[in-house]
């Protein structure tokens, strides 16, 4: 099975991104926690709660979008593995 994923780029970030995903899926929450640890700051809080003015700065938006995309992929990958193993 071939899979293609397309992720959004800068300009699509907004406060709240990933918040529901991380709350619903442990795999996504793990990605955000790993991003927080790697960066030494609470990127997850910025993604989940803003403020928008800070999130839209390039040095914040780029890692936020990467973390969000990685979190989405973690959830999809987990679902695919569960489906194959079933």
Secondary structure, DSSP 4 states (H G I P E B T S, - for coil): ---------TT---TTTTHHHHHH-HHHHHHHHHHHHHHTS-HHHHHHH--HHHHTSHHHHHHHHHHHHHHHHHHHHHHHHHHHH-
